[in-house]
Amino acid sequence: MYAIIETGSKQYRVTPGDKVKIETIEGEKGKALTFKALWSAKDENGGTQGGTVTAEILRQFRGPKILVFKKRPKKGYKKLQGHRQNLTEILVKEIK
């Protein structure tokens, strides 16, 4: 059984027992969360709309550093910028 949830303007395909890294959601480790399922299915043959997905927060952390480098040839222009995204890791418990 799987479901599709939306959080942080992104959609994720989840099944019970999955560990998913999503954009930051406020809460401490062990807090229970409920997401509205956009779509859920018991098998590949058919599915239903709606339902809920229950999850638990495992940890709050920062993702890897991403470097953005811009350069204009023959102009002497170079720009280096770094970014680290705040993330939350959740454990999907149940799909209803």
C-alpha positions as CSV (number, residue, x, y, z in Angstrom):
1,M,0.0,0.0,0.0
2,Y,1.3,3.5,-0.8
3,A,0.1,7.1,-0.9
4,I,1.1,10.4,-2.3
5,I,1.4,13.3,0.1
6,E,2.2,17.0,-0.4
7,T,4.3,19.1,1.9
8,G,6.5,22.1,1.2
9,S,5.0,22.4,-2.3
10,K,6.5,19.0,-3.2
11,Q,4.8,15.6,-3.6
12,Y,6.2,12.3,-2.1
13,R,5.3,8.7,-2.7
14,V,5.3,7.0,0.6
15,T,4.7,3.5,2.0
16,P,4.5,2.4,5.7
17,G,8.0,2.1,7.1
18,D,9.6,4.7,4.7
19,K,12.0,7.3,6.0
20,V,11.5,10.5,4.0
21,K,13.5,13.7,4.0
22,I,11.1,16.7,3.6
23,E,11.4,20.5,4.1
24,T,11.4,21.7,7.7
25,I,8.3,21.1,9.8
26,E,8.2,22.6,13.3
27,G,8.3,20.0,16.0
28,E,10.6,17.9,18.3
29,K,11.8,14.4,17.8
30,G,9.0,11.8,18.4
31,K,6.1,14.2,17.5
32,A,3.3,12.6,15.5
33,L,2.2,14.3,12.3
34,T,-0.8,13.8,10.0
35,F,-0.7,14.5,6.3
36,K,-3.6,14.5,3.9
37,A,-3.1,11.9,1.2
38,L,-3.7,13.2,-2.3
39,W,-4.0,9.7,-3.6
40,S,-3.6,6.2,-2.1
41,A,-3.7,2.6,-3.4
42,K,-3.6,-0.9,-2.0
43,D,-2.0,-2.3,-5.1
44,E,-1.1,-1.3,-8.7
45,N,-4.6,-2.0,-10.1
46,G,-6.5,0.9,-8.6
47,G,-6.6,3.6,-6.0
48,T,-8.7,6.0,-4.1
49,Q,-8.5,9.7,-3.5
50,G,-8.1,11.2,0.0
51,G,-7.2,9.5,3.2
52,T,-4.6,10.3,5.8
53,V,-0.9,9.4,6.4
54,T,0.4,9.3,10.0
55,A,4.2,9.9,10.5
56,E,6.7,10.6,13.3
57,I,9.6,13.1,13.3
58,L,12.9,11.3,13.5
59,R,15.3,14.3,13.4
60,Q,15.8,17.9,12.3
61,F,19.0,18.5,10.3
62,R,20.6,20.5,7.5
63,G,21.3,19.0,4.1
64,P,24.6,19.0,2.3
65,K,26.1,22.2,1.1
66,I,25.4,23.1,-2.5
67,L,27.8,25.5,-4.2
68,V,26.5,27.9,-6.9
69,F,29.4,29.2,-9.1
70,K,28.8,31.9,-11.8
71,K,31.5,33.1,-14.2
72,R,31.5,35.3,-17.2
73,P,34.4,34.5,-19.6
74,K,36.9,37.4,-20.4
75,K,35.0,39.8,-18.1
76,G,36.7,39.0,-14.7
77,Y,33.3,38.2,-13.1
78,K,33.2,35.3,-10.6
79,K,30.6,34.7,-7.9
80,L,30.5,31.8,-5.4
81,Q,27.5,31.2,-3.2
82,G,26.7,28.4,-0.9
83,H,23.3,27.0,0.4
84,R,22.3,24.4,3.0
85,Q,18.6,23.5,3.2
86,N,17.0,22.8,6.6
87,L,15.3,19.3,6.5
88,T,13.2,17.1,8.6
89,E,13.4,13.3,8.5
90,I,10.0,11.5,9.1
91,L,9.1,7.9,9.5
92,V,5.8,6.9,7.9
93,K,3.7,4.8,10.4
94,E,0.4,4.2,8.8
95,I,-1.8,5.0,5.8
96,K,-5.6,5.1,6.2
